Amino acid sequence: MSGREHLHDSVRDTLSEGWKKHFASRHRTLREEGYARSLDHSNERCQLQICAHLIEAAGPLSGKALLDAGCGWGMTSLIFEACGARVMGVDIVPDTIAALQQGHPLVRWEAVDLTRNEAVQELPMFDVIVAAEVLQYLGASTAVARLWTRVNPGGRLVGCIPNADCQIVKRVVEREVLQWQPESVAEILRWGRSLPDVNDVKIKPLDFQSDQKFLPYAAGPWGADVQSTANRLVFVLLRK
Ligand SMILES: C[S@@+](CC[C@H](N)C(=O)[O-])C[C@H]1O[C@@H](n2cnc3c(N)ncnc32)[C@H](O)[C@@H]1O
């Protein structure tokens, strides 16, 4: 059993509260430092390169209903909105959501704890759900299964998560005080393929380059048989 399905509700709530406090403070710092700075990715270049792969994975966006799950300071949400999607961004930090509601009324922003099933079930249905750099805080398999119930037929769910088979990521797992769960290719394929009405699962590895002058990551091809120790995994679940 992976994810947080085995956790007692009170433990799950304590973890959610812990991450909420962590990100509330981080979002405040970012606000003071400037909006365009990176969120939790190692730097802004990583964040932007990941965003480019998310856009590729999301497919055509004009007029599509898109959920940015764990939107943080909303950069990805705003980029998807600029690409023509009708975007809703949700995050656990209410102050950040309130600031986004004030500053960017074209996107619908809501404070939602994605570990709470009732809250997720109250969300509308979406053509595309993007969960970038958030699943490691939620327990990926449980959170994706929950979000999957909000994906329309023919839609897709796009994720980006640290790779459990990467040495750098393993060191982060050892050092984190709160639960922080990366995923491996094998696990994503296992739980991804077991979801109802899944048509296909594709994964793209993003590996840190030794020379990052041009780009921080070397991106592998989209596939299902990816053998990888890459730092990040971008994945897509396509719904029948
Ligand atoms: C590393 S940031 C990623 C933000 C954004 N998706 C990006 O890629 O730039 C993780 C975000 O997940 C949010 N988060 C953590 N736990 C959450 C939860 N239980 N429900 C909703 N959002 C959560 C945090 O507040 C934070 O903004």
The ligand as an SDF file (V2000), in Angstrom:
LIG
                    3D

 27 29  0  0  0  0  0  0  0  0999 V2000
    6.0660   22.9580   -4.4680 C   0  0  0  0  0  0  0  0  0  0  0  0
    4.6250   23.9040   -4.5320 S   0  0  0  0  0  0  0  0  0  0  0  0
    4.1640   23.7480   -6.2470 C   0  0  0  0  0  0  0  0  0  0  0  0
    3.3110   24.8800   -6.7250 C   0  0  0  0  0  0  0  0  0  0  0  0
    2.9460   24.8650   -8.2200 C   0  0  0  0  0  0  0  0  0  0  0  0
    2.1330   23.7270   -8.5800 N   0  0  0  0  0  0  0  0  0  0  0  0
    4.1830   24.8940   -9.0740 C   0  0  0  0  0  0  0  0  0  0  0  0
    4.4750   23.8920   -9.7420 O   0  0  0  0  0  0  0  0  0  0  0  0
    4.8680   25.9180   -9.0900 O   0  0  0  0  0  0  0  0  0  0  0  0
    3.4540   22.8560   -3.7140 C   0  0  0  0  0  0  0  0  0  0  0  0
    2.1200   23.5270   -3.4560 C   0  0  0  0  0  0  0  0  0  0  0  0
    1.2080   22.5360   -2.9590 O   0  0  0  0  0  0  0  0  0  0  0  0
    0.4100   23.1380   -1.9670 C   0  0  0  0  0  0  0  0  0  0  0  0
   -0.1370   22.0810   -1.0990 N   0  0  0  0  0  0  0  0  0  0  0  0
    0.5130   21.3180   -0.1990 C   0  0  0  0  0  0  0  0  0  0  0  0
   -0.3350   20.4890    0.4310 N   0  0  0  0  0  0  0  0  0  0  0  0
   -1.5650   20.7340   -0.1010 C   0  0  0  0  0  0  0  0  0  0  0  0
   -2.8730   20.2090    0.1420 C   0  0  0  0  0  0  0  0  0  0  0  0
   -3.0780   19.2790    1.0640 N   0  0  0  0  0  0  0  0  0  0  0  0
   -3.9020   20.6880   -0.5870 N   0  0  0  0  0  0  0  0  0  0  0  0
   -3.7090   21.6700   -1.5190 C   0  0  0  0  0  0  0  0  0  0  0  0
   -2.4980   22.2150   -1.7840 N   0  0  0  0  0  0  0  0  0  0  0  0
   -1.4400   21.7550   -1.0790 C   0  0  0  0  0  0  0  0  0  0  0  0
    1.3610   24.0770   -1.2490 C   0  0  0  0  0  0  0  0  0  0  0  0
    0.7090   25.0650   -0.5000 O   0  0  0  0  0  0  0  0  0  0  0  0
    2.1970   24.6150   -2.4000 C   0  0  0  0  0  0  0  0  0  0  0  0
    1.6740   25.8070   -2.9020 O   0  0  0  0  0  0  0  0  0  0  0  0
  1  2  1  0
  2  3  1  0
  2 10  1  0
  3  4  1  0
  4  5  1  0
  5  6  1  0
  5  7  1  0
  7  8  2  0
  7  9  1  0
 10 11  1  0
 11 12  1  0
 11 26  1  0
 12 13  1  0
 13 14  1  0
 13 24  1  0
 14 15  1  0
 14 23  1  0
 15 16  2  0
 16 17  1  0
 17 18  1  0
 17 23  2  0
 18 19  1  0
 18 20  2  0
 20 21  1  0
 21 22  2  0
 22 23  1  0
 24 25  1  0
 24 26  1  0
 26 27  1  0
M  CHG  2   2   1   9  -1
M  END
$$$$
